[in-house]
Amino acid sequence: MATSNQANYNDRNEITGWTTTVNDEPAIIRYRLPSNQRIVSDAYAQSGKAVMQCYLSTKSQWEICAE
């Protein structure tokens, strides 16, 4: 599986958002606990606690995670 997270820019070269893909399909990023794979909030993930970052394809529902 190939994942990517690419910035989108406007005419003034400012970041306007992000495009995330898994195998060239649209995807979202979410976070899971390593111990039981439960989904946690972005705020929890940004707190510095151990989480797995996961890419979930919104088309085929494939998910790939890494610690």
mmCIF file as Biopython writes it, N, C-alpha, C and O atoms, coordinates in Angstrom:
data_model
#
loop_
_atom_site.group_PDB
_atom_site.id
_atom_site.type_symbol
_atom_site.label_atom_id
_atom_site.label_alt_id
_atom_site.label_comp_id
_atom_site.label_asym_id
_atom_site.label_entity_id
_atom_site.label_seq_id
_atom_site.pdbx_PDB_ins_code
_atom_site.Cartn_x
_atom_site.Cartn_y
_atom_site.Cartn_z
_atom_site.occupancy
_atom_site.B_iso_or_equiv
_atom_site.auth_seq_id
_atom_site.auth_asym_id
_atom_site.pdbx_PDB_model_num
ATOM 1   N N  . MET A ? 1  ? 0.836   -1.175 0.000  1.0 0.0 1  A 1 
ATOM 2   C CA . MET A ? 1  ? 0.000   0.000  0.000  1.0 0.0 1  A 1 
ATOM 3   C C  . MET A ? 1  ? 0.883   1.241  0.000  1.0 0.0 1  A 1 
ATOM 4   O O  . MET A ? 1  ? 1.900   1.301  0.690  1.0 0.0 1  A 1 
ATOM 5   N N  . ALA A ? 2  ? 0.478   2.212  -0.776 1.0 0.0 2  A 1 
ATOM 6   C CA . ALA A ? 2  ? 1.187   3.482  -0.832 1.0 0.0 2  A 1 
ATOM 7   C C  . ALA A ? 2  ? 0.302   4.569  -0.238 1.0 0.0 2  A 1 
ATOM 8   O O  . ALA A ? 2  ? -0.870  4.684  -0.596 1.0 0.0 2  A 1 
ATOM 9   N N  . THR A ? 3  ? 0.862   5.365  0.669  1.0 0.0 3  A 1 
ATOM 10  C CA . THR A ? 3  ? 0.115   6.465  1.267  1.0 0.0 3  A 1 
ATOM 11  C C  . THR A ? 3  ? 0.780   7.779  0.921  1.0 0.0 3  A 1 
ATOM 12  O O  . THR A ? 3  ? 1.989   7.834  0.696  1.0 0.0 3  A 1 
ATOM 13  N N  . SER A ? 4  ? -0.020  8.846  0.879  1.0 0.0 4  A 1 
ATOM 14  C CA . SER A ? 4  ? 0.552   10.182 0.687  1.0 0.0 4  A 1 
ATOM 15  C C  . SER A ? 4  ? -0.316  11.207 1.378  1.0 0.0 4  A 1 
ATOM 16  O O  . SER A ? 4  ? -1.516  11.011 1.564  1.0 0.0 4  A 1 
ATOM 17  N N  . ASN A ? 5  ? 0.311   12.299 1.752  1.0 0.0 5  A 1 
ATOM 18  C CA . ASN A ? 5  ? -0.347  13.426 2.382  1.0 0.0 5  A 1 
ATOM 19  C C  . ASN A ? 5  ? 0.266   14.661 1.750  1.0 0.0 5  A 1 
ATOM 20  O O  . ASN A ? 5  ? 1.418   14.989 2.034  1.0 0.0 5  A 1 
ATOM 21  N N  . GLN A ? 6  ? -0.481  15.355 0.895  1.0 0.0 6  A 1 
ATOM 22  C CA . GLN A ? 6  ? 0.065   16.445 0.088  1.0 0.0 6  A 1 
ATOM 23  C C  . GLN A ? 6  ? -0.697  17.737 0.363  1.0 0.0 6  A 1 
ATOM 24  O O  . GLN A ? 6  ? -1.924  17.734 0.459  1.0 0.0 6  A 1 
ATOM 25  N N  . ALA A ? 7  ? 0.040   18.842 0.491  1.0 0.0 7  A 1 
ATOM 26  C CA . ALA A ? 7  ? -0.569  20.155 0.725  1.0 0.0 7  A 1 
ATOM 27  C C  . ALA A ? 7  ? -1.197  20.689 -0.557 1.0 0.0 7  A 1 
ATOM 28  O O  . ALA A ? 7  ? -0.680  20.477 -1.654 1.0 0.0 7  A 1 
ATOM 29  N N  . ASN A ? 8  ? -2.321  21.385 -0.399 1.0 0.0 8  A 1 
ATOM 30  C CA . ASN A ? 8  ? -2.975  22.083 -1.512 1.0 0.0 8  A 1 
ATOM 31  C C  . ASN A ? 8  ? -2.690  23.573 -1.350 1.0 0.0 8  A 1 
ATOM 32  O O  . ASN A ? 8  ? -2.774  24.100 -0.240 1.0 0.0 8  A 1 
ATOM 33  N N  . TYR A ? 9  ? -2.355  24.259 -2.447 1.0 0.0 9  A 1 
ATOM 34  C CA . TYR A ? 9  ? -1.986  25.675 -2.406 1.0 0.0 9  A 1 
ATOM 35  C C  . TYR A ? 9  ? -2.937  26.511 -3.250 1.0 0.0 9  A 1 
ATOM 36  O O  . TYR A ? 9  ? -3.487  26.029 -4.241 1.0 0.0 9  A 1 
ATOM 37  N N  . ASN A ? 10 ? -3.130  27.780 -2.850 1.0 0.0 10 A 1 
ATOM 38  C CA . ASN A ? 10 ? -3.912  28.704 -3.653 1.0 0.0 10 A 1 
ATOM 39  C C  . ASN A ? 10 ? -2.971  29.526 -4.543 1.0 0.0 10 A 1 
ATOM 40  O O  . ASN A ? 10 ? -1.773  29.249 -4.596 1.0 0.0 10 A 1 
ATOM 41  N N  . ASP A ? 11 ? -3.510  30.539 -5.243 1.0 0.0 11 A 1 
ATOM 42  C CA . ASP A ? 11 ? -2.715  31.363 -6.167 1.0 0.0 11 A 1 
ATOM 43  C C  . ASP A ? 11 ? -1.625  32.160 -5.462 1.0 0.0 11 A 1 
ATOM 44  O O  . ASP A ? 11 ? -0.635  32.535 -6.090 1.0 0.0 11 A 1 
ATOM 45  N N  . ARG A ? 12 ? -1.790  32.424 -4.176 1.0 0.0 12 A 1 
ATOM 46  C CA . ARG A ? 12 ? -0.782  33.176 -3.404 1.0 0.0 12 A 1 
ATOM 47  C C  . ARG A ? 12 ? 0.215   32.254 -2.715 1.0 0.0 12 A 1 
ATOM 48  O O  . ARG A ? 12 ? 0.981   32.694 -1.858 1.0 0.0 12 A 1 
ATOM 49  N N  . ASN A ? 13 ? 0.207   30.976 -3.086 1.0 0.0 13 A 1 
ATOM 50  C CA . ASN A ? 13 ? 1.123   29.972 -2.552 1.0 0.0 13 A 1 
ATOM 51  C C  . ASN A ? 13 ? 0.911   29.725 -1.049 1.0 0.0 13 A 1 
ATOM 52  O O  . ASN A ? 13 ? 1.856   29.422 -0.322 1.0 0.0 13 A 1 
ATOM 53  N N  . GLU A ? 14 ? -0.348  29.860 -0.599 1.0 0.0 14 A 1 
ATOM 54  C CA . GLU A ? 14 ? -0.696  29.586 0.785  1.0 0.0 14 A 1 
ATOM 55  C C  . GLU A ? 14 ? -1.365  28.208 0.856  1.0 0.0 14 A 1 
ATOM 56  O O  . GLU A ? 14 ? -2.112  27.826 -0.044 1.0 0.0 14 A 1 
ATOM 57  N N  . ILE A ? 15 ? -1.093  27.477 1.920  1.0 0.0 15 A 1 
ATOM 58  C CA . ILE A ? 15 ? -1.710  26.156 2.086  1.0 0.0 15 A 1 
ATOM 59  C C  . ILE A ? 15 ? -3.195  26.336 2.393  1.0 0.0 15 A 1 
ATOM 60  O O  . ILE A ? 15 ? -3.566  27.057 3.320  1.0 0.0 15 A 1 
ATOM 61  N N  . THR A ? 16 ? -4.033  25.673 1.607  1.0 0.0 16 A 1 
ATOM 62  C CA . THR A ? 16 ? -5.486  25.759 1.788  1.0 0.0 16 A 1 
ATOM 63  C C  . THR A ? 16 ? -6.092  24.462 2.312  1.0 0.0 16 A 1 
ATOM 64  O O  . THR A ? 16 ? -7.286  24.419 2.611  1.0 0.0 16 A 1 
ATOM 65  N N  . GLY A ? 17 ? -5.308  23.427 2.427  1.0 0.0 17 A 1 
ATOM 66  C CA . GLY A ? 17 ? -5.802  22.132 2.913  1.0 0.0 17 A 1 
ATOM 67  C C  . GLY A ? 17 ? -4.838  21.032 2.538  1.0 0.0 17 A 1 
ATOM 68  O O  . GLY A ? 17 ? -3.729  21.284 2.066  1.0 0.0 17 A 1 
ATOM 69  N N  . TRP A ? 18 ? -5.275  19.819 2.753  1.0 0.0 18 A 1 
ATOM 70  C CA . TRP A ? 18 ? -4.428  18.653 2.499  1.0 0.0 18 A 1 
ATOM 71  C C  . TRP A ? 18 ? -5.205  17.617 1.710  1.0 0.0 18 A 1 
ATOM 72  O O  . TRP A ? 18 ? -6.418  17.482 1.870  1.0 0.0 18 A 1 
ATOM 73  N N  . THR A ? 19 ? -4.498  16.882 0.854  1.0 0.0 19 A 1 
ATOM 74  C CA . THR A ? 19 ? -5.057  15.748 0.142  1.0 0.0 19 A 1 
ATOM 75  C C  . THR A ? 19 ? -4.324  14.504 0.625  1.0 0.0 19 A 1 
ATOM 76  O O  . THR A ? 19 ? -3.102  14.407 0.522  1.0 0.0 19 A 1 
ATOM 77  N N  . THR A ? 20 ? -5.086  13.559 1.150  1.0 0.0 20 A 1 
ATOM 78  C CA . THR A ? 20 ? -4.527  12.321 1.681  1.0 0.0 20 A 1 
ATOM 79  C C  . THR A ? 20 ? -5.036  11.167 0.830  1.0 0.0 20 A 1 
ATOM 80  O O  . THR A ? 20 ? -6.221  11.103 0.503  1.0 0.0 20 A 1 
ATOM 81  N N  . THR A ? 21 ? -4.124  10.242 0.469  1.0 0.0 21 A 1 
ATOM 82  C CA . THR A ? 21 ? -4.512  9.097  -0.351 1.0 0.0 21 A 1 
ATOM 83  C C  . THR A ? 21 ? -3.889  7.801  0.165  1.0 0.0 21 A 1 
ATOM 84  O O  . THR A ? 21 ? -2.850  7.807  0.826  1.0 0.0 21 A 1 
ATOM 85  N N  . VAL A ? 22 ? -4.554  6.692  -0.157 1.0 0.0 22 A 1 
ATOM 86  C CA . VAL A ? 22 ? -4.032  5.338  0.014  1.0 0.0 22 A 1 
ATOM 87  C C  . VAL A ? 22 ? -4.186  4.670  -1.341 1.0 0.0 22 A 1 
ATOM 88  O O  . VAL A ? 22 ? -5.300  4.545  -1.851 1.0 0.0 22 A 1 
ATOM 89  N N  . ASN A ? 23 ? -3.084  4.244  -1.923 1.0 0.0 23 A 1 
ATOM 90  C CA . ASN A ? 23 ? -3.117  3.647  -3.269 1.0 0.0 23 A 1 
ATOM 91  C C  . ASN A ? 23 ? -3.887  4.524  -4.253 1.0 0.0 23 A 1 
ATOM 92  O O  . ASN A ? 23 ? -4.701  4.028  -5.033 1.0 0.0 23 A 1 
ATOM 93  N N  . ASP A ? 24 ? -3.627  5.816  -4.209 1.0 0.0 24 A 1 
ATOM 94  C CA . ASP A ? 24 ? -4.243  6.815  -5.095 1.0 0.0 24 A 1 
ATOM 95  C C  . ASP A ? 24 ? -5.755  6.956  -4.909 1.0 0.0 24 A 1 
ATOM 96  O O  . ASP A ? 24 ? -6.417  7.535  -5.771 1.0 0.0 24 A 1 
ATOM 97  N N  . GLU A ? 25 ? -6.309  6.455  -3.833 1.0 0.0 25 A 1 
ATOM 98  C CA . GLU A ? 25 ? -7.715  6.641  -3.500 1.0 0.0 25 A 1 
ATOM 99  C C  . GLU A ? 25 ? -7.813  7.674  -2.377 1.0 0.0 25 A 1 
ATOM 100 O O  . GLU A ? 25 ? -6.922  7.732  -1.530 1.0 0.0 25 A 1 
ATOM 101 N N  . PRO A ? 26 ? -8.875  8.493  -2.346 1.0 0.0 26 A 1 
ATOM 102 C CA . PRO A ? 26 ? -9.038  9.459  -1.258 1.0 0.0 26 A 1 
ATOM 103 C C  . PRO A ? 26 ? -9.034  8.741  0.091  1.0 0.0 26 A 1 
ATOM 104 O O  . PRO A ? 26 ? -9.555  7.633  0.221  1.0 0.0 26 A 1 
ATOM 105 N N  . ALA A ? 27 ? -8.441  9.390  1.086  1.0 0.0 27 A 1 
ATOM 106 C CA . ALA A ? 27 ? -8.330  8.764  2.403  1.0 0.0 27 A 1 
ATOM 107 C C  . ALA A ? 27 ? -8.418  9.816  3.498  1.0 0.0 27 A 1 
ATOM 108 O O  . ALA A ? 27 ? -8.307  11.017 3.249  1.0 0.0 27 A 1 
ATOM 109 N N  . ILE A ? 28 ? -8.620  9.329  4.716  1.0 0.0 28 A 1 
ATOM 110 C CA . ILE A ? 28 ? -8.566  10.183 5.898  1.0 0.0 28 A 1 
ATOM 111 C C  . ILE A ? 28 ? -7.492  9.623  6.825  1.0 0.0 28 A 1 
ATOM 112 O O  . ILE A ? 28 ? -7.149  8.442  6.764  1.0 0.0 28 A 1 
ATOM 113 N N  . ILE A ? 29 ? -6.977  10.487 7.675  1.0 0.0 29 A 1 
ATOM 114 C CA . ILE A ? 29 ? -6.014  10.060 8.688  1.0 0.0 29 A 1 
ATOM 115 C C  . ILE A ? 29 ? -6.757  9.982  10.013 1.0 0.0 29 A 1 
ATOM 116 O O  . ILE A ? 29 ? -7.501  10.895 10.371 1.0 0.0 29 A 1 
ATOM 117 N N  . ARG A ? 30 ? -6.551  8.889  10.736 1.0 0.0 30 A 1 
ATOM 118 C CA . ARG A ? 30 ? -7.087  8.760  12.084 1.0 0.0 30 A 1 
ATOM 119 C C  . ARG A ? 30 ? -6.053  8.053  12.937 1.0 0.0 30 A 1 
ATOM 120 O O  . ARG A ? 30 ? -5.075  7.512  12.419 1.0 0.0 30 A 1 
ATOM 121 N N  . TYR A ? 31 ? -6.265  8.056  14.230 1.0 0.0 31 A 1 
ATOM 122 C CA . TYR A ? 31 ? -5.286  7.528  15.174 1.0 0.0 31 A 1 
ATOM 123 C C  . TYR A ? 31 ? -5.914  6.429  16.013 1.0 0.0 31 A 1 
ATOM 124 O O  . TYR A ? 31 ? -7.094  6.486  16.360 1.0 0.0 31 A 1 
ATOM 125 N N  . ARG A ? 32 ? -5.096  5.417  16.336 1.0 0.0 32 A 1 
ATOM 126 C CA . ARG A ? 32 ? -5.539  4.287  17.149 1.0 0.0 32 A 1 
ATOM 127 C C  . ARG A ? 32 ? -4.548  4.043  18.283 1.0 0.0 32 A 1 
ATOM 128 O O  . ARG A ? 32 ? -3.367  4.376  18.177 1.0 0.0 32 A 1 
ATOM 129 N N  . LEU A ? 33 ? -5.044  3.459  19.365 1.0 0.0 33 A 1 
ATOM 130 C CA . LEU A ? 33 ? -4.173  3.045  20.465 1.0 0.0 33 A 1 
ATOM 131 C C  . LEU A ? 33 ? -3.434  1.777  20.054 1.0 0.0 33 A 1 
ATOM 132 O O  . LEU A ? 33 ? -4.048  0.879  19.477 1.0 0.0 33 A 1 
ATOM 133 N N  . PRO A ? 34 ? -2.140  1.676  20.333 1.0 0.0 34 A 1 
ATOM 134 C CA . PRO A ? 34 ? -1.396  0.465  19.969 1.0 0.0 34 A 1 
ATOM 135 C C  . PRO A ? 34 ? -1.848  -0.770 20.749 1.0 0.0 34 A 1 
ATOM 136 O O  . PRO A ? 34 ? -1.766  -1.886 20.235 1.0 0.0 34 A 1 
ATOM 137 N N  . SER A ? 35 ? -2.320  -0.587 21.973 1.0 0.0 35 A 1 
ATOM 138 C CA . SER A ? 35 ? -2.657  -1.729 22.826 1.0 0.0 35 A 1 
ATOM 139 C C  . SER A ? 35 ? -3.934  -2.452 22.400 1.0 0.0 35 A 1 
ATOM 140 O O  . SER A ? 35 ? -3.989  -3.681 22.452 1.0 0.0 35 A 1 
ATOM 141 N N  . ASN A ? 36 ? -4.969  -1.702 21.976 1.0 0.0 36 A 1 
ATOM 142 C CA . ASN A ? 36 ? -6.243  -2.349 21.657 1.0 0.0 36 A 1 
ATOM 143 C C  . ASN A ? 36 ? -6.852  -1.870 20.331 1.0 0.0 36 A 1 
ATOM 144 O O  . ASN A ? 36 ? -7.963  -2.271 19.984 1.0 0.0 36 A 1 
ATOM 145 N N  . GLN A ? 37 ? -6.155  -1.043 19.613 1.0 0.0 37 A 1 
ATOM 146 C CA . GLN A ? 37 ? -6.547  -0.521 18.296 1.0 0.0 37 A 1 
ATOM 147 C C  . GLN A ? 37 ? -7.814  0.345  18.323 1.0 0.0 37 A 1 
ATOM 148 O O  . GLN A ? 37 ? -8.424  0.555  17.275 1.0 0.0 37 A 1 
ATOM 149 N N  . ARG A ? 38 ? -8.216  0.841  19.471 1.0 0.0 38 A 1 
ATOM 150 C CA . ARG A ? 38 ? -9.356  1.756  19.536 1.0 0.0 38 A 1 
ATOM 151 C C  . ARG A ? 38 ? -8.983  3.097  18.925 1.0 0.0 38 A 1 
ATOM 152 O O  . ARG A ? 38 ? -7.850  3.559  19.059 1.0 0.0 38 A 1 
ATOM 153 N N  . ILE A ? 39 ? -9.950  3.721  18.250 1.0 0.0 39 A 1 
ATOM 154 C CA . ILE A ? 39 ? -9.739  5.035  17.641 1.0 0.0 39 A 1 
ATOM 155 C C  . ILE A ? 39 ? -9.732  6.093  18.743 1.0 0.0 39 A 1 
ATOM 156 O O  . ILE A ? 39 ? -10.568 6.068  19.647 1.0 0.0 39 A 1 
ATOM 157 N N  . VAL A ? 40 ? -8.773  7.027  18.656 1.0 0.0 40 A 1 
ATOM 158 C CA . VAL A ? 40 ? -8.683  8.137  19.601 1.0 0.0 40 A 1 
ATOM 159 C C  . VAL A ? 40 ? -8.779  9.455  18.839 1.0 0.0 40 A 1 
ATOM 160 O O  . VAL A ? 40 ? -8.637  9.482  17.617 1.0 0.0 40 A 1 
ATOM 161 N N  . SER A ? 41 ? -9.018  10.532 19.553 1.0 0.0 41 A 1 
ATOM 162 C CA . SER A ? 41 ? -9.175  11.851 18.942 1.0 0.0 41 A 1 
ATOM 163 C C  . SER A ? 41 ? -7.833  12.411 18.475 1.0 0.0 41 A 1 
ATOM 164 O O  . SER A ? 41 ? -6.772  11.957 18.902 1.0 0.0 41 A 1 
ATOM 165 N N  . ASP A ? 42 ? -7.905  13.404 17.592 1.0 0.0 42 A 1 
ATOM 166 C CA . ASP A ? 42 ? -6.695  14.097 17.149 1.0 0.0 42 A 1 
ATOM 167 C C  . ASP A ? 42 ? -6.001  14.762 18.338 1.0 0.0 42 A 1 
ATOM 168 O O  . ASP A ? 42 ? -4.772  14.756 18.422 1.0 0.0 42 A 1 
ATOM 169 N N  . ALA A ? 43 ? -6.779  15.333 19.254 1.0 0.0 43 A 1 
ATOM 170 C CA . ALA A ? 43 ? -6.204  15.998 20.425 1.0 0.0 43 A 1 
ATOM 171 C C  . ALA A ? 43 ? -5.410  15.000 21.273 1.0 0.0 43 A 1 
ATOM 172 O O  . ALA A ? 43 ? -4.324  15.326 21.752 1.0 0.0 43 A 1 
ATOM 173 N N  . TYR A ? 44 ? -5.933  13.809 21.459 1.0 0.0 44 A 1 
ATOM 174 C CA . TYR A ? 44 ? -5.221  12.769 22.210 1.0 0.0 44 A 1 
ATOM 175 C C  . TYR A ? 44 ? -3.917  12.413 21.494 1.0 0.0 44 A 1 
ATOM 176 O O  . TYR A ? 44 ? -2.870  12.280 22.127 1.0 0.0 44 A 1 
ATOM 177 N N  . ALA A ? 45 ? -3.989  12.261 20.174 1.0 0.0 45 A 1 
ATOM 178 C CA . ALA A ? 45 ? -2.799  11.898 19.397 1.0 0.0 45 A 1 
ATOM 179 C C  . ALA A ? 45 ? -1.736  12.984 19.477 1.0 0.0 45 A 1 
ATOM 180 O O  . ALA A ? 45 ? -0.544  12.679 19.503 1.0 0.0 45 A 1 
ATOM 181 N N  . GLN A ? 46 ? -2.148  14.246 19.515 1.0 0.0 46 A 1 
ATOM 182 C CA . GLN A ? 46 ? -1.200  15.359 19.571 1.0 0.0 46 A 1 
ATOM 183 C C  . GLN A ? 46 ? -0.633  15.580 20.970 1.0 0.0 46 A 1 
ATOM 184 O O  . GLN A ? 46 ? 0.276   16.391 21.142 1.0 0.0 46 A 1 
ATOM 185 N N  . SER A ? 47 ? -1.154  14.874 21.968 1.0 0.0 47 A 1 
ATOM 186 C CA . SER A ? 47 ? -0.708  15.050 23.353 1.0 0.0 47 A 1 
ATOM 187 C C  . SER A ? 47 ? 0.645   14.399 23.635 1.0 0.0 47 A 1 
ATOM 188 O O  . SER A ? 47 ? 1.207   14.584 24.714 1.0 0.0 47 A 1 
ATOM 189 N N  . GLY A ? 48 ? 1.166   13.645 22.681 1.0 0.0 48 A 1 
ATOM 190 C CA . GLY A ? 48 ? 2.462   13.012 22.867 1.0 0.0 48 A 1 
ATOM 191 C C  . GLY A ? 48 ? 2.383   11.576 23.340 1.0 0.0 48 A 1 
ATOM 192 O O  . GLY A ? 48 ? 3.412   10.922 23.510 1.0 0.0 48 A 1 
ATOM 193 N N  . LYS A ? 49 ? 1.176   11.076 23.557 1.0 0.0 49 A 1 
ATOM 194 C CA . LYS A ? 49 ? 1.016   9.681  23.980 1.0 0.0 49 A 1 
ATOM 195 C C  . LYS A ? 49 ? 1.199   8.765  22.781 1.0 0.0 49 A 1 
ATOM 196 O O  . LYS A ? 49 ? 1.055   9.196  21.638 1.0 0.0 49 A 1 
ATOM 197 N N  . ALA A ? 50 ? 1.517   7.500  23.039 1.0 0.0 50 A 1 
ATOM 198 C CA . ALA A ? 50 ? 1.766   6.534  21.972 1.0 0.0 50 A 1 
ATOM 199 C C  . ALA A ? 50 ? 0.476   6.234  21.210 1.0 0.0 50 A 1 
ATOM 200 O O  . ALA A ? 50 ? -0.527  5.826  21.795 1.0 0.0 50 A 1 
ATOM 201 N N  . VAL A ? 51 ? 0.522   6.441  19.905 1.0 0.0 51 A 1 
ATOM 202 C CA . VAL A ? 51 ? -0.610  6.130  19.033 1.0 0.0 51 A 1 
ATOM 203 C C  . VAL A ? 51 ? -0.080  5.563  17.718 1.0 0.0 51 A 1 
ATOM 204 O O  . VAL A ? 51 ? 1.098   5.708  17.392 1.0 0.0 51 A 1 
ATOM 205 N N  . MET A ? 52 ? -0.967  4.920  16.978 1.0 0.0 52 A 1 
ATOM 206 C CA . MET A ? 52 ? -0.658  4.493  15.620 1.0 0.0 52 A 1 
ATOM 207 C C  . MET A ? 52 ? -1.363  5.470  14.684 1.0 0.0 52 A 1 
ATOM 208 O O  . MET A ? 52 ? -2.534  5.791  14.888 1.0 0.0 52 A 1 
ATOM 209 N N  . GLN A ? 53 ? -0.651  5.945  13.654 1.0 0.0 53 A 1 
ATOM 210 C CA . GLN A ? 53 ? -1.277  6.789  12.646 1.0 0.0 53 A 1 
ATOM 211 C C  . GLN A ? 53 ? -1.809  5.877  11.555 1.0 0.0 53 A 1 
ATOM 212 O O  . GLN A ? 53 ? -1.081  5.032  11.035 1.0 0.0 53 A 1 
ATOM 213 N N  . CYS A ? 54 ? -3.085  6.047  11.207 1.0 0.0 54 A 1 
ATOM 214 C CA . CYS A ? 54 ? -3.732  5.176  10.232 1.0 0.0 54 A 1 
ATOM 215 C C  . CYS A ? 54 ? -4.283  5.977  9.064  1.0 0.0 54 A 1 
ATOM 216 O O  . CYS A ? 54 ? -4.835  7.063  9.243  1.0 0.0 54 A 1 
ATOM 217 N N  . TYR A ? 55 ? -4.129  5.432  7.878  1.0 0.0 55 A 1 
ATOM 218 C CA . TYR A ? 55 ? -4.708  5.995  6.665  1.0 0.0 55 A 1 
ATOM 219 C C  . TYR A ? 55 ? -5.853  5.075  6.255  1.0 0.0 55 A 1 
ATOM 220 O O  . TYR A ? 55 ? -5.641  3.884  6.026  1.0 0.0 55 A 1 
ATOM 221 N N  . LEU A ? 56 ? -7.065  5.622  6.161  1.0 0.0 56 A 1 
ATOM 222 C CA . LEU A ? 56 ? -8.245  4.851  5.802  1.0 0.0 56 A 1 
ATOM 223 C C  . LEU A ? 56 ? -8.771  5.333  4.455  1.0 0.0 56 A 1 
ATOM 224 O O  . LEU A ? 56 ? -9.159  6.493  4.315  1.0 0.0 56 A 1 
ATOM 225 N N  . SER A ? 57 ? -8.783  4.449  3.471  1.0 0.0 57 A 1 
ATOM 226 C CA . SER A ? 57 ? -9.336  4.781  2.163  1.0 0.0 57 A 1 
ATOM 227 C C  . SER A ? 57 ? -10.839 4.965  2.294  1.0 0.0 57 A 1 
ATOM 228 O O  . SER A ? 57 ? -11.529 4.090  2.818  1.0 0.0 57 A 1 
ATOM 229 N N  . THR A ? 58 ? -11.352 6.096  1.824  1.0 0.0 58 A 1 
ATOM 230 C CA . THR A ? 58 ? -12.789 6.337  1.906  1.0 0.0 58 A 1 
ATOM 231 C C  . THR A ? 58 ? -13.539 5.611  0.795  1.0 0.0 58 A 1 
ATOM 232 O O  . THR A ? 58 ? -14.767 5.530  0.824  1.0 0.0 58 A 1 
ATOM 233 N N  . LYS A ? 59 ? -12.811 5.088  -0.178 1.0 0.0 59 A 1 
ATOM 234 C CA . LYS A ? 59 ? -13.452 4.367  -1.291 1.0 0.0 59 A 1 
ATOM 235 C C  . LYS A ? 59 ? -13.513 2.866  -1.012 1.0 0.0 59 A 1 
ATOM 236 O O  . LYS A ? 59 ? -14.597 2.283  -1.010 1.0 0.0 59 A 1 
ATOM 237 N N  . SER A ? 60 ? -12.376 2.243  -0.780 1.0 0.0 60 A 1 
ATOM 238 C CA . SER A ? 60 ? -12.345 0.782  -0.620 1.0 0.0 60 A 1 
ATOM 239 C C  . SER A ? 60 ? -12.308 0.328  0.836  1.0 0.0 60 A 1 
ATOM 240 O O  . SER A ? 60 ? -12.400 -0.869 1.104  1.0 0.0 60 A 1 
ATOM 241 N N  . GLN A ? 61 ? -12.175 1.267  1.791  1.0 0.0 61 A 1 
ATOM 242 C CA . GLN A ? 61 ? -12.137 0.983  3.226  1.0 0.0 61 A 1 
ATOM 243 C C  . GLN A ? 61 ? -10.866 0.266  3.674  1.0 0.0 61 A 1 
ATOM 244 O O  . GLN A ? 61 ? -10.827 -0.261 4.786  1.0 0.0 61 A 1 
ATOM 245 N N  . TRP A ? 62 ? -9.815  0.230  2.831  1.0 0.0 62 A 1 
ATOM 246 C CA . TRP A ? 62 ? -8.520  -0.300 3.266  1.0 0.0 62 A 1 
ATOM 247 C C  . TRP A ? 62 ? -7.952  0.656  4.290  1.0 0.0 62 A 1 
ATOM 248 O O  . TRP A ? 62 ? -8.101  1.872  4.168  1.0 0.0 62 A 1 
ATOM 249 N N  . GLU A ? 63 ? -7.297  0.106  5.304  1.0 0.0 63 A 1 
ATOM 250 C CA . GLU A ? 63 ? -6.636  0.930  6.317  1.0 0.0 63 A 1 
ATOM 251 C C  . GLU A ? 63 ? -5.234  0.396  6.546  1.0 0.0 63 A 1 
ATOM 252 O O  . GLU A ? 63 ? -5.014  -0.812 6.641  1.0 0.0 63 A 1 
ATOM 253 N N  . ILE A ? 64 ? -4.286  1.330  6.632  1.0 0.0 64 A 1 
ATOM 254 C CA . ILE A ? 64 ? -2.912  0.964  6.944  1.0 0.0 64 A 1 
ATOM 255 C C  . ILE A ? 64 ? -2.465  1.832  8.104  1.0 0.0 64 A 1 
ATOM 256 O O  . ILE A ? 64 ? -2.688  3.043  8.114  1.0 0.0 64 A 1 
ATOM 257 N N  . CYS A ? 65 ? -1.827  1.196  9.090  1.0 0.0 65 A 1 
ATOM 258 C CA . CYS A ? 65 ? -1.419  1.889  10.314 1.0 0.0 65 A 1 
ATOM 259 C C  . CYS A ? 65 ? 0.064   1.651  10.597 1.0 0.0 65 A 1 
ATOM 260 O O  . CYS A ? 65 ? 0.634   0.626  10.222 1.0 0.0 65 A 1 
ATOM 261 N N  . ALA A ? 66 ? 0.665   2.621  11.265 1.0 0.0 66 A 1 
ATOM 262 C CA . ALA A ? 66 ? 2.065   2.489  11.701 1.0 0.0 66 A 1 
ATOM 263 C C  . ALA A ? 66 ? 2.248   3.232  13.015 1.0 0.0 66 A 1 
ATOM 264 O O  . ALA A ? 66 ? 1.621   4.265  13.251 1.0 0.0 66 A 1 
ATOM 265 N N  . GLU A ? 67 ? 3.109   2.699  13.860 1.0 0.0 67 A 1 
ATOM 266 C CA . GLU A ? 67 ? 3.417   3.370  15.140 1.0 0.0 67 A 1 
ATOM 267 C C  . GLU A ? 67 ? 4.457   4.424  14.918 1.0 0.0 67 A 1 
ATOM 268 O O  . GLU A ? 67 ? 4.858   5.105  15.862 1.0 0.0 67 A 1 
#
